[in-house]
Amino acid sequence: MKSDAVKKGMQQAPHRSLFNALGFTEEEMERPLVGIVSSYNEIVPGHMNLDKITQAVKQGVAMAGGVPVVFPAIAVCDGIAMGHVGMKYSLVTRDLIADSTEAMAIAHQFDALVMIPNCDKNVPGLLMAAARVNVPTIFVSGGPMMAGHVGGCKRSLSSMFEAVGSYTAGTMSEDEVREYEQKVCPTCGSCSGMYTANSMNCLTEVLGMGLRGNGTIPAVYSDRIRLAKHAGMQVMELLKKNIRPRDIMTKDAILNALTVDMALGCSTNSMLHLPAIAHEVGFDFDISFANPISERTPNLCHLAPAGPTYMEDLNEAGGVYAVMKELADVGLLNTDCMTVTGKTVGENIANAENKNPEVIRPIDRPYSKTGGLAVLKGNLAPDGSVVKRSAVAEEMLVHEGPARVFDCEEDAIAAIKGGKIVAGDVVVIRYEGPKGGPGMREMLNPTSAIAGMGLGSTVALITDGRFSGASRGASIGHVSPEAAVCGPIALVEEGDIIEIDIPNLSLNVRVSDEELAARRAKWQPREPKVTTGYLKRYAAMVTSGNRGAILEVPKA
């Protein structure tokens, strides 16, 4: 056992004395040590129930003959961090989580790991750590929140942000906003639409790192506790068979995840996290892979914010496995990939059933013949940009209009709420990328303000930052190269005509190459927005959005 390095032999007598201090018995010292990485805290609604999940996992591990040992991982609530300096600290935690989990797992020589994440950066951060450490590992999340109910309709966090925009536009009263405030987030769990947290938890099932239902069983269901116990038991089977994360998270598994992403209509943030996970397993993931996969993969689900269904509905309809079965039946998935069940993808989904064809459209009756995401390129984004095509109004798939240019999110929000943005405009928010932000803030406030003010079908937004999974509309993010490194988005001027053509995968500014070159010659780097602490180090090491904002040591 790997843990023998800290338990066996005379040289390890000092180590054993410390285990004695922890209350370990001799019997426990003979069993495998299983690290339980718990993201529990009391500030994130998606994590407030993870103490119960952790206890259930511990029971499962112990029942199967292992010794569970809990250690923590941090988590930021993106909703609470939204719209202020706190959002600069959201994406950057992904790498803190991966680094700290790697450090704890290797320093203490755990034989196996159970990862218990739930929200946006914990899931990919722990998947990255799993690939690095590469001991038998299984994931079990805290589960999604139930949808709220307002006026007889299901609602979620994106409804709340849009309600604020409606109030600003004078179409909703303060009392109506207050009712939303009280009702849209009714339970613990990751917010109830197909936002980033739920996207990544669903893709963990597809990658093969979580058991069936990990992405969709609601946080408040007792099924979630049973799932956690089974995950604890199953990690011991993985240990016996020596099935490790890099045996599971192969290139084919990652491409499966991208395919199911297209069918589910996942968050654009998956186009940051899948490249980062791929990097950890040695697969050079180009975001342009998305387009040929999207071209052949139909969009089968319109979960909030793209449509009126929620995670609880997807769960009742058969969950992620039912979506995978629809795709596999027409040859769109590699069904030979190994998973944490000890079986292949094909064996896992063999008996999956689509129980609600209105929640999961059959493969011959999709919402669209192409997938939920698209990568756009052109003279405004030579290295690519990402849009959630399934959440764009039909009339905005092709659009051109004058650029309204802002060098930070706050200025754009002030203009939107001040009535200075009108139908036809293209809002450009720059210097919010991985380096320029730093931290690549999510732009849920401006997109929600645009939607709430009734401009969602007439105004586009382009940024080198990113979008929450709760954003909808013609919201194009991850524009690369970013403004901070003199990407073309830094050269756009007020009134330039921006041309968006999502069906033809293009994003251009109607300015000649010669004029762009002249502007580039005059461009001056901006003073860093942050000059101390972790964000300073992050800005120095982070790569562009098209590479997943991974960290690399700068070349001399």
Disulfide bonds with the S-S distance in Angstrom:
none
